[in-house]
Amino acid sequence: MFNESQDRIVVEAEYQGTYDELHAKTQAAFVAGNAPEVTENEIASMGVFARGGMTEDLTPFVTDDLKLDDFNEGLMGNAYVDGKLYGLPYLRSTPILYKNVDMLEAAGLDPAGPRDWKEFKEYLQALRKDDQYGLSMTMNDWIYEAFVGCAGGSMFEEDGITPAFNKEAGVRATAFWKELYDEDLMKLNIGEQAGDTLKQDFANQKSAMFFTSTADLSYNLGVAEEQGFKLDVSFIPKDVVNAVPTGGCNLVMTAGLSKEKQEAAWEFIKWMTTTEQTAYASAYTGYLPSRYSALETDTLKDLYAKTPQFMVAVDQLQYGRPRPMVEGYTELTKYMMDEMTKLIVDGEGTPQECMDKVAKQAKSILKK
């Protein structure tokens, strides 16, 4: 569509796999001197690429016609690194709670869903029977971030590298997951097939609820229709506050380009994030609209009127928080989920001991 919109610039698109695969290939290509001019950075990787000198500071390119204040404030936290703009929000998401409305109503529960952790546990108690669970889960760091936020905390201190997840809120979130598991109120899926099992549990109505990205809404609506049940979504249940981490990717420009290629890359990035393209991409994929003005387009007004479930994640975005961008965070969260599994499933130690152990390990993993 961009190539057809003008006759000066030609963009060739190449798919590179998962975020991890894309990032590894981009880093290798940058070292080899043949990196793409424009690429996607998963938001937690923004700091690694920017501080590593692989992406261009976009601040000098910004003019008033871009209207930066039109980009959703809840998505912009991961667009800046050390106070400089290194990307523009593109395909962005948050986790939300997916619900089988029929199962909730059969259990005598309000299909609007649980608003807080107390109600959440009550829902799980009412839904538990035989081989049916109210919740099917995986050890997911993104969902854990949401629970820590809802408990009033954050993963790190303001410096972005000193652990805060071993303080009260992080420990309370960890303890809540363990409590639900110990009381057999949630099914915890572990191993390589955990994600597939989670989807199957919901599709086969073995679980009434699960957490995943808003970007999966179109797919799950199709599954619900195929399996003959009604699906709805709602906010992540709060503990003391509403909070949700954002996810997805930003469009970035590779560092070291010629002036001509910089201008072409910037024009493409701007075009991809216009109001019209934001609305189109959101309606087509299910990802969040990154511009406020996109909400006023007929494209999204028609979508939300027809499928109001899409609006839930947009409403929840007012509580959006940026993801940590410190180097080594992905490695740390893998270690964290392993240690939390030992705690929850194997009963090793206490929630405080578990998170203190992860915080201690963070000192040797994280770099800024």
C-alpha positions in Angstrom: 0.0 0.0 0.0 2.9 2.4 0.8 4.6 1.6 -2.5 1.4 2.3 -4.4 0.9 5.6 -2.5 4.0 7.3 -4.0 6.6 6.7 -6.7 9.9 7.8 -5.0 10.5 5.0 -2.4 10.2 1.3 -2.7 9.9 -0.8 0.5 10.6 -4.6 0.4 9.1 -6.5 3.3 10.8 -9.6 4.7 9.3 -11.8 7.4 11.9 -12.9 10.0 10.0 -15.1 12.4 9.5 -14.5 16.1 10.7 -11.4 18.0 13.7 -13.3 19.3 14.6 -14.5 15.8 14.0 -11.1 14.3 16.2 -9.4 16.9 19.0 -12.0 16.5 19.0 -11.6 12.7 18.9 -7.8 12.9 21.8 -7.7 15.3 23.9 -10.0 13.1 22.9 -8.0 10.0 23.9 -4.7 11.6 27.4 -6.1 12.5 27.7 -7.3 8.9 26.6 -3.9 7.5 23.4 -5.0 5.8 20.7 -4.4 8.3 17.2 -3.3 7.2 16.6 0.4 7.2 13.4 0.0 9.2 12.5 -2.9 11.5 10.4 -3.8 14.5 11.7 -3.8 18.1 9.7 -5.7 20.7 9.2 -3.0 23.3 11.4 -4.6 26.0 14.3 -4.7 23.5 14.2 -1.0 22.7 16.8 -0.1 25.3 19.2 -2.9 24.1 19.1 -1.7 20.4 19.2 2.1 21.3 22.0 1.9 23.8 23.9 -0.5 21.6 24.0 2.1 18.9 21.9 0.0 16.5 18.9 2.3 16.1 18.6 6.0 15.3 17.5 8.7 17.7 14.3 9.9 16.0 14.0 13.1 18.0 15.6 15.3 15.3 13.2 14.1 12.7 10.0 15.0 14.6 8.1 18.0 13.4 4.7 19.4 14.6 2.9 17.6 11.8 3.6 14.3 13.4 1.4 15.2 16.4 3.2 13.2 19.0 0.5 14.0 21.6 -1.9 12.0 19.4 -0.1 8.8 20.2 -1.6 7.0 23.2 0.2 8.0 26.4 0.0 4.5 27.7 2.1 3.2 24.8 4.7 5.9 24.6 6.7 4.8 27.7 8.6 2.2 25.7 9.1 4.6 22.7 11.7 6.6 24.6 15.2 5.5 25.8 17.1 7.8 28.1 14.8 10.7 27.2 15.2 10.3 23.4 12.6 9.0 21.0 13.8 5.8 19.3 10.6 4.4 17.9 6.9 4.9 17.2 4.2 2.5 18.5 3.0 0.1 15.8 1.5 -3.3 16.6 0.9 -2.8 20.4 -1.0 -4.9 22.9 -1.9 -5.6 26.5 -3.0 -8.8 28.2 -6.7 -9.1 29.0 -8.9 -11.7 30.7 -10.8 -14.0 28.3 -14.0 -15.5 29.6 -16.4 -18.2 28.5 -19.7 -16.4 29.3 -21.8 -19.5 29.1 -19.7 -21.3 31.8 -19.8 -18.2 34.1 -23.6 -17.9 33.8 -24.0 -21.6 34.4 -22.1 -21.2 37.7 -24.4 -18.3 38.7 -21.6 -15.7 38.1 -21.9 -12.2 36.6 -20.5 -12.5 33.1 -19.0 -9.0 33.5 -16.2 -10.9 35.2 -14.2 -10.4 38.5 -13.1 -6.9 39.3 -10.5 -7.7 41.9 -8.5 -10.6 43.4 -11.1 -11.3 46.0 -13.9 -11.7 43.4 -11.4 -13.5 41.1 -10.9 -16.2 43.7 -14.6 -16.5 44.4 -15.2 -17.0 40.6 -12.6 -19.8 40.6 -14.2 -21.5 43.6 -17.6 -21.4 41.9 -16.3 -22.8 38.6 -14.2 -25.6 40.0 -15.6 -29.1 39.5 -14.4 -32.5 38.3 -11.9 -31.8 35.5 -13.2 -28.2 35.0 -11.2 -25.2 36.2 -12.1 -21.6 36.3 -8.6 -20.7 35.1 -5.9 -22.3 33.0 -2.5 -20.6 33.3 1.1 -20.8 32.1 4.2 -19.3 33.8 4.1 -16.1 31.9 6.3 -13.1 32.9 4.0 -10.6 31.1 1.0 -11.7 33.1 3.1 -11.7 36.2 4.0 -8.1 35.5 0.3 -7.3 35.3 -0.3 -8.8 38.8 2.6 -7.0 40.3 1.2 -3.7 38.9 -2.2 -4.5 40.1 -0.7 -5.1 43.6 0.5 -1.5 43.4 4.2 -2.3 42.6 6.6 -2.4 39.7 9.3 -4.8 38.5 12.1 -2.3 39.1 12.9 0.9 40.9 12.9 4.2 39.0 16.5 3.6 37.8 15.2 0.7 35.7 17.7 -1.8 37.0 17.3 -2.2 40.7 14.8 -5.0 41.4 11.6 -4.1 43.1 9.7 -7.4 42.4 11.0 -8.8 45.7 9.2 -6.0 47.7 5.7 -6.2 49.1 3.7 -6.1 45.8 5.8 -8.6 43.9 5.8 -11.0 46.8 2.0 -10.6 47.2 1.5 -11.4 43.5 3.7 -14.4 43.8 1.9 -15.6 46.9 -1.5 -15.2 45.3 -0.5 -17.4 42.4 0.8 -20.0 44.8 -2.4 -19.7 46.9 -4.6 -20.4 43.8 -2.5 -23.4 42.9 -2.3 -24.8 46.4 -6.1 -24.7 46.7 -6.5 -26.4 43.3 -8.3 -23.4 41.9 -6.2 -23.0 38.8 -4.6 -25.4 36.3 -1.0 -24.6 35.7 0.4 -25.8 32.4 4.2 -26.3 32.3 6.6 -27.4 29.6 7.0 -26.9 25.9 3.3 -27.5 25.1 2.0 -25.3 27.9 0.7 -22.6 25.6 -1.0 -25.1 23.3 -2.6 -26.8 26.3 -3.9 -23.5 27.6 -5.6 -22.8 24.3 -7.1 -26.3 24.1 -8.4 -26.1 27.7 -10.4 -22.9 26.8 -11.5 -24.2 23.4 -12.7 -27.5 24.9 -14.4 -25.7 27.8 -12.2 -27.3 30.4 -11.4 -23.8 31.7 -13.7 -20.8 31.9 -11.0 -18.1 31.8 -7.4 -17.4 30.8 -5.1 -14.5 30.2 -3.5 -13.6 26.9 -2.9 -10.7 24.5 -5.7 -8.6 23.1 -4.0 -9.4 19.7 -5.5 -12.9 20.0 -9.0 -11.7 20.2 -10.0 -12.2 16.6 -8.6 -15.8 16.7 -10.4 -16.6 20.0 -13.7 -15.2 18.8 -13.5 -17.6 15.9 -12.7 -20.5 18.3 -15.7 -19.6 20.5 -18.0 -19.4 17.5 -16.7 -22.7 16.2 -17.1 -24.4 19.6 -20.6 -22.9 20.2 -20.0 -20.6 23.2 -20.0 -16.9 23.9 -16.7 -15.2 24.6 -16.2 -11.9 26.3 -13.1 -10.1 27.7 -12.4 -7.8 30.7 -9.7 -6.0 32.6 -7.0 -7.8 34.5 -8.5 -8.1 38.0 -6.9 -5.5 40.4 -5.6 -6.0 43.9 -5.3 -2.4 45.0 -5.1 -0.6 41.6 -5.8 -1.2 38.0 -2.6 -1.7 36.0 -1.6 -3.5 32.8 1.8 -3.8 31.0 1.9 -3.0 27.4 3.4 -5.3 24.8 4.0 -5.6 21.0 6.5 -3.6 19.0 7.6 -0.2 17.8 8.9 0.8 14.4 12.6 1.8 14.5 15.2 3.2 12.1 18.6 1.5 11.8 21.6 3.7 12.8 24.2 4.8 10.4 22.1 5.3 7.3 22.9 7.8 4.6 20.8 11.0 4.7 18.8 9.9 1.7 17.9 6.5 3.3 17.1 8.2 6.6 14.6 10.5 4.9 13.0 7.5 3.1 12.9 5.4 6.3 11.4 8.3 8.2 8.7 8.9 5.6 7.8 5.2 5.7 7.6 5.1 9.5 5.4 8.2 9.5 3.1 6.7 6.9 2.8 3.4 8.7 1.7 5.2 11.9 -0.7 7.7 10.4 -4.3 7.8 11.7 -5.7 5.9 8.7 -3.0 3.2 8.8 -3.3 2.9 12.5 -7.0 2.2 12.2 -6.5 -0.2 9.3 -3.8 -2.2 11.1 -5.8 -2.4 14.4 -9.0 -3.6 12.6 -7.1 -6.1 10.5 -4.9 -7.6 13.3 -6.7 -6.9 16.6 -3.7 -5.0 18.0 -4.4 -1.8 19.8 -4.8 1.5 17.9 -1.8 3.6 18.9 -3.3 7.0 18.0 -6.2 8.6 19.8 -7.5 10.0 16.4 -7.8 6.4 15.0 -10.7 5.9 17.5 -12.7 8.5 15.6 -12.4 6.8 12.2 -15.3 5.0 10.7 -13.1 1.9 10.4 -12.8 1.5 14.2 -16.2 2.9 15.1 -17.8 0.2 12.9 -15.5 -2.5 14.4 -16.4 -1.6 18.0 -20.1 -1.3 17.2 -20.0 -4.8 15.6 -17.5 -6.4 18.1 -17.5 -4.4 21.4 -14.9 -6.8 22.9 -12.2 -5.0 21.0 -13.0 -1.8 23.0 -12.1 -3.4 26.3 -8.4 -3.4 25.7 -8.6 0.2 24.5 -10.4 1.2 27.7 -7.9 -0.7 29.9 -5.0 1.1 28.2 -5.6 4.1 30.5 -3.9 2.0 33.1 -1.1 1.0 30.7 2.5 0.8 32.0 5.8 0.4 30.0 7.7 -2.8 30.1 11.2 -2.9 31.6 13.9 -2.2 28.9 17.0 -3.2 30.7 19.5 -5.4 28.9 19.2 -9.0 30.2 15.6 -8.7 31.2 14.4 -11.6 29.0 17.1 -13.9 30.4 16.1 -12.8 34.0 12.4 -13.4 33.4 13.1 -17.0 32.2 15.1 -17.6 35.4 12.3 -16.0 37.4 9.5 -18.2 35.9 11.7 -21.3 36.6 12.1 -20.3 40.2 8.4 -19.4 40.6 7.6 -22.9 39.2 9.8 -24.5 41.8 8.0 -22.5 44.5 4.5 -23.0 43.3 4.6 -26.6 42.0 7.4 -28.1 44.0 6.9 -26.2 47.2 10.5 -24.9 47.4 10.8 -22.1 49.9 8.5 -19.1 50.5 7.4 -16.4 48.0 9.8 -13.9 49.7 12.7 -16.3 49.5 11.9 -17.0 45.9 11.8 -13.4 44.8 14.9 -12.5 46.9 16.8 -15.3 45.1 15.7 -13.9 41.7 16.7 -10.3 42.8 20.1 -11.6 43.8 20.6 -13.3 40.4 19.6 -10.1 38.7 22.8 -8.4 39.7 24.8 -10.7 37.4 22.3 -10.8 34.6 21.2 -7.2 34.1 23.2 -4.5 32.3 22.3 -0.9 31.6 
